[in-house]
């Protein structure tokens, strides 16, 4: 009741950890009330550090910097029929979870990038359909990501730490009401994966022969490592997801005889290839760029970012080649190692933070319309978990001055409340003792230069824009 019809306070006691509730809403216009909406279910995650019985664990002897990416796993038994199952997970690095051989969820590049020294996201996954009574196998592929990979234009790596680590807790409720908890601890095992190298700037190298049954990976133990459970936070906005797939518009040979692909749109994500008939161990290389130069792939704007994915194929019929621990900004790709590449066998997977579209524009002038579409695509490409300056070169940082200027347009086009709200929480965490804020958030430049107008203004301009757009006073408080 009352005049406020948006951001109405929660009308019940706060949910406790793991608690869920069905919610429906209606609005008033004068003395008349609308019909009730359909029911939506909200569920709380693990809200207290004491809810976690799992520990951060790190592989021993494998998975070090410049070594193949590790897989951490556990085999466990569930005595009975499964009624409900939730997986809570995060990592120092990126993680890709599989349960009984099936990928968990559709979120990409989890747990995303936050100011890791202050805040680390965990995600909650509904895995009820994946857990079964009896024996189960839970696995996590770990990647360098923002935690241990190259960050910024100075070539620095491992800014947050040089060891990858995993925190995971699976809670399974069986039909008899019992809760069975499987958490990361010293009993888990580690092995090398098929990912030989991974980096957000430089790309991913994968040996698909390592997926075969005849491969004997290097294995090792894990050990419990320090991890501050008090830094864990739930996501405030949607994760990065695959947004769409772009077909190849043209495949041709360059003057130098190289196979080039044009996807017809500057975008962010990666190239997916389907290959067949290649000999075991054949190498396929995919290079990415936004432009052509002298009719060849133009990589100079990338500076030192290699933006290259490569594969050693298994040679077992048709194979799908795509990375999982990197992304690129590109319109064009150069593909080597696939003779006679066909357009129908190559496509671009577009990724972005999965924000709800809220604003559109259309005019009678097609060039103006195209300019607007460029803005929309530029937003998608630069909103990959953090609002960045660029998605392709050796930078991709959350420059405060850039989003201060662009926030009004972004908040018209998309529901950015949670996305920018999370970034503002990092900005507050990175704030200096004198009240100024860094030039980039999360701060990986550690520039002690004096604060400057435009960049420092983000601390007040971005919250004010969000308030004006949404009416949410909490962003100002």
GUPA-928817 format. One record per residue (C-alpha): residue in one letter; x, y, z. Coordinates in steps of 0.5 Angstrom, whole numbers, plus 500, padded with zeros to 3 digits. Each point is the difference from the previous one (the first is absolute). Layout:
N
aXYZ ...
***
This chain:
477
x500500500 x502507499 x503504494 x506496499 x499495495 x507498499 x506497504 x494499506 x504497506 x499493501 x494499504 x502494504 x506498505 x507499496 x501493497 x505496503 x505496497 x497495495 x493502501 x496502495 x493503499 x495501494 x499507499 x494504496 x499507499 x494505498 x500508499 x495505501 x497506496 x496504504 x495496504 x501494495 x504494501 x503496494 x500492500 x505497504 x506498495 x502492500 x504497505 x508501500 x504496505 x506504503 x505496504 x506502504 x507497500 x505499505 x500507504 x505498505 x507498500 x498495505 x495497495 x506497496 x503493503 x504500493 x508503500 x504503494 x504495497 x506500495 x503495496 x507498502 x505499495 x496501494 x496506498 x506505501 x501507496 x502498493 x497493501 x494496497 x494502503 x498495506 x493497501 x498498508 x495495501 x497496505 x496493499 x494500505 x494495502 x493502501 x496495504 x493501497 x496504496 x501507499 x495506501 x504506500 x507502499 x504506500 x507501498 x504507503 x507501496 x505505499 x507500499 x507504500 x500500492 x494498495 x496493501 x496496496 x496495504 x498493497 x496495504 x499493497 x503502494 x495506499 x502507500 x497504506 x496506498 x501505494 x504505503 x507502497 x506502503 x498499507 x500503506 x502506496 x504506501 x500504507 x505503504 x502493503 x504503506 x493503502 x495496497 x499493497 x494498497 x497493500 x494497496 x494495502 x499495495 x493496500 x503493498 x494496502 x500496494 x507499499 x501496507 x498493500 x499495506 x507496500 x506502498 x502507497 x506503497 x500508501 x506503496 x503507499 x504503495 x504506503 x503506495 x504506501 x495505499 x501507503 x502497506 x507497498 x500502492 x503506497 x497506502 x501507497 x505503495 x506499504 x500493499 x499498508 x497493502 x498497506 x498507503 x496496505 x504494502 x503495496 x496494502 x494498497 x495497506 x493498500 x494500505 x494496499 x494497504 x495495498 x494499504 x495495498 x493498503 x498493499 x492498501 x501498507 x502507502 x507499501 x505505498 x507498497 x506505499 x506499496 x505505500 x507502498 x505497505 x507497500 x497493497 x498503493 x505498495 x503504494 x502498493 x503504494 x494502495 x500500492 x501508501 x508501499 x500508501 x494505501 x500507500 x495506499 x504504496 x504495496 x495494499 x500493502 x504494497 x496493501 x503493498 x493496499 x504493500 x500501507 x493499501 x501492497 x499494505 x508499498 x503506503 x503499507 x500507503 x504503505 x497499507 x501503507 x497502506 x497506503 x501504506 x496505504 x502507499 x498506504 x494504497 x496505503 x493498500 x498507503 x501503493 x495495497 x494504496 x494498496 x500502493 x496507500 x499499492 x499495495 x506496498 x504500493 x496495495 x500499493 x496505497 x499498493 x504496494 x502504494 x501496493 x506501496 x498505494 x506499496 x506495500 x506501495 x507500499 x504506501 x506503495 x505496505 x496494499 x497500507 x493498501 x496505503 x492501503 x496506500 x494499505 x497507498 x500503507 x505502505 x499496506 x503497506 x500492502 x504495496 x500496494 x497493499 x502495495 x498493498 x505496496 x500493498 x505496496 x507503504 x505495502 x502499507 x504506503 x499504494 x500508502 x494505499 x501507502 x495506500 x503507501 x495506501 x500507498 x495506499 x502502494 x504498493 x507504498 x502499493 x495495499 x503495506 x498500507 x501506503 x503499507 x504506502 x494503504 x501494505 x507502502 x503494504 x494496500 x500494496 x493499500 x501493497 x497493501 x503494498 x498492500 x504494499 x494495498 x499493502 x498498493 x494496502 x495502495 x496507500 x503504506 x497507503 x506505501 x498506505 x504502506 x497501507 x505504504 x501506496 x496505495 x502505495 x498507496 x499498493 x496501493 x505496496 x504493501 x506497497 x499492500 x506496498 x501492500 x493499497 x500499493 x494502496 x497503506 x492501498 x496506503 x495495503 x506497505 x502507503 x496504504 x501506506 x497499507 x498507503 x501500507 x498506505 x497501507 x493498499 x496507501 x493501498 x499505495 x496506502 x501505494 x499500493 x501506495 x498500492 x500506495 x498501493 x508501498 x503493500 x507503501 x498502507 x496494501 x507496499 x504505504 x495498506 x501493499 x507501500 x499503507 x496494502 x505495497 x506504504 x496499506 x499493500 x508499498 x502504506 x496498505 x503493501 x499500508 x504507501 x498506496 x507501496 x503504495 x501495494 x499492500 x506498495 x507503502 x504499506 x496505504 x493498501 x500504507 x494504504 x502507498 x496504505 x500506495 x497496494 x494497504 x499507503 x498503493 x497494498 x495498505 x494504498 x500497493 x501493503 x495501505 x495501495 x502494496 x500495505 x498499507 x507501503 x498501507 x503493503 x506500495 x502508502 x498499507 x505494501 x506504496 x498506505 x501496506 x507498497 x501508499 x498501508 x505494502 x506503496 x499507502 x506503503 x501503507 x499507497 x493499497 x503499493 x499494495 x505497496 x500501492 x497493499 x496495504 x502495502 x506503501 x506496497 x504506498 x502503507 x501507497 x502505506 x498506495 x496505503 x492499499 x498504494 x493502498 x496496495 x503494503 x499501507 x493503498 x497493499 x500499508 x494505500 x497500492 x499493500 x496499506 x496506498 x499498493 x497493503 x496503505 x497505495 x498494495 x498495505 x497504506 x504495505 x503505506 x504494502 x505501495 x501507503 x501498507 
***
